[in-house]
Amino acid sequence: MGKSLTMGDQCMLWLLVLALAHASAGATATTFTIANYCAYPIWPGTLAGSGTPQLSTTGFELGPGQTVRLAAPPGWSGRMWARTGCVFDAAGAGVCQTGDCGGRMECRGAGATPPATLFEVTLGKGGGEDFYDVSLVDGYNLPVVAIPRALRGPGACNATGCLADLNRSCPTELRVDYGGGAIACRSACEAFGQDRYCCSGAYGTPAACRPTSYSSVFKMACPRAYSYAYDDSTSTFTCNADDYTVAFCLPTSGIKESDAVFLGAQIIGGRSTGAAEANDIAPPASGNGGAGAYAPPAYDGYNGGGGGAGGAYLPPVYNYGPGGDRIPPAMRISSACTTTTTTYIRPWLPLLLLLCFA
């Protein structure tokens, strides 16, 4: 008969098994690199889907040229977007001109008020594929591109999104104007509330709900983005990715020209242009009379000053310049993305160590 394991041996074996499982879980975490290439501040928001946890922050300010990296566990689902024209007080309460989420810096489970351009994703589990898209179903406020980086398994993954400035080409009846210019473009569903535009009621099936003249405006401008509720076949993508760059106002110099065409950039004289180059003007700031961009009041609780739940989180910021009304230096996505490993704290691990070595 073999020798029985002592209590200490059993503890060490369990520690080895748990350490391997812990390392495996950390290795499969996915990083979202949220980048602001706009010439003005934006306020990204995040919202987790049903049954998955909220990310470490659900809303924050991001200046021109800055990026933030957020980690998500396997199986996470949710959406991300950017708010514009925001003003918040020291407690994190305020309002945004577009994409508002309940009048708070941290969205805390509240979604974007339409119109807003959305990045949506469901991460795979156990080596399964991710599903992701950029949606204009709830309208448009900013150009956004999502670029996955496949580090697990063979093959490349498609970039998706909308580089076009739909605020400039938005039909008059869908435009949201402020300070003499368009700051967003509504969906026909939001503008008119009719079943045929909302894919509801008698139009609540893929066979009954078809593209309309309004959704076609979005689809022609940005072929890979969702233009209406059942636009799945050309707008949902899959990938085994470890990192997604979610870039707002990305210059077309930061992406392959072959992708740029399908993301809504126009090729003029051999040079591609998108919203970032065509219209680098800050949305008129609330209360500023459209005179230009300005720095909104600082959110004191954001740096840990006690600004309520979620206010004590300061995401890591990588500043590519001093900011101002300019486009940050273009950088290739292949070099902009980096991989990080996320550590998850297991509360029972210290207890096990105590039992083993007591």
Secondary structure, 3 states (H helix, E strand, C coil): CCCCCCHHHHHHHHHHHHHHHHHHHHHCCEEEEEEECCCCCEEEEEEECCCCCCCCCCECCECCCEEEEEEECCCCEEEEEEEECCEECCCCEEECCECCCCCECCCCCCCCCCCCCEEEEECCCCCCCEEEEEECCCCECCCEEEEEECCCCCCCCCCEEECCCHHHHCCHHHEEEECCEEEEECCHHHHHCCHHHHCCHHHCCCCCCCCCHHHHHHHHHCCCCECCCCCCCCCCEEECCCEEEEEECCCHHHCCHHHHHHCCCEEECCEEECHHHHCCCCCCCCCCCCCCCCCCCCCHHHHCCCCCCCCCCCCCCEECCCCCCCCCCCCCHHHHCCCCCCCCCCCHHHHHHHHHHC
